[in-house]
Amino acid sequence: MAEVPEAVEVGATRLAVWGDPIGHSRSPALHTAAYHQLGLDWTYERRRVDREGFAPALSTLDDSWRGLSLTMPLKEVAHDAADELDRHAALTGAVNTLRLGSTMRGFNTDVGGIVDALRHAGVSEVRRARVLGAGATAASALVALRELGAEEMEVRARRPEAAARLTAIAERLGVDLRVRDFDAVASDVDATVATLPSGTVLDSEIAAPLVAVGGTLFEAAYAPWPSALAALWPPQNVISGFEMLLFQAVRQIRIFRHGDQQIPLPDEAVTVDIMRAAGMGD
């Protein structure tokens, strides 16, 4: 079921974030602030769309629509709907950005968003890493960690068989990946990326060893904050998922403006600061 979006001015360039649930999303605040700073008369709304409603909703969009941001549970169906995929989308099987037009182009900006967030926090190199969870964000985390230099990784999943896609990605990237249960003995890593659903609470006997040898924690969730896991971690070694949200949004805006997530925005540092303030205040 999809919510009916608010009316917008005829002739406006339109963008939106779709997902289910979607009411918590800070993306409209981030994007709207950026478009105002860039002098772009674009609208950006949120709309509740589930997997079954994705194709029907997509079919209603006219030429006023420039692009879409996609969140759960739509990243896989958006991947399948795209005519073209960038490298990260093809690797992960997940699309969080669609550039609309005669050819629908699918991108994954979560990978770059994780890389940018870690580098912004001073984590420029990772050799050994641990990923908690095995969903779409875990796939993006695996690729991001490889781009930061990780050669050995461990995935912890409640159902290890769910990590088959991650194993295939690791083989393509030349990563030594091991899949473990959550209660397996923990070894030292440089970084831990938690991609568990928001609100997940791990038993203390599972969480404590992960904290002790987990290095820097990148927690993909950002609401509520701090997450249960982040609250156990030394605060100086924690990066909030808001940072990924921010930097992946910057890359989305590059795509919507230039068609390429590698081309920086004009005065990008200023735009990022304005987006950060808008998102934190939402």
Buried (B, 14 or more C-beta within 10 A) or exposed (E): EBBEBEEBEEEEBBBBBBBBEBEEBBBBBBBBBBBBBBEBEBBBBBBBBBEEBBEEBBEEBEEBBBBBBBBBBBBBBBBEBBEEBBEBBBBBBBBBBBBBEEEBBBBBBBBBBBBBBBEBBEBEEBBBBBBBBBBBBBBBBBBBBBBBEBBBBBBBBEEBEBBEBBBBBBEEBEBEBBBBEBEBEBEEBBBBBBBBEBEBEBEEEBBEBBBEEBBBBBBBBBBEBBBBBBEBBEEEBBBBBBBBBBBBBBBBBBBBBEEEBEEEBEEBEEBBEBBBEBBEEB
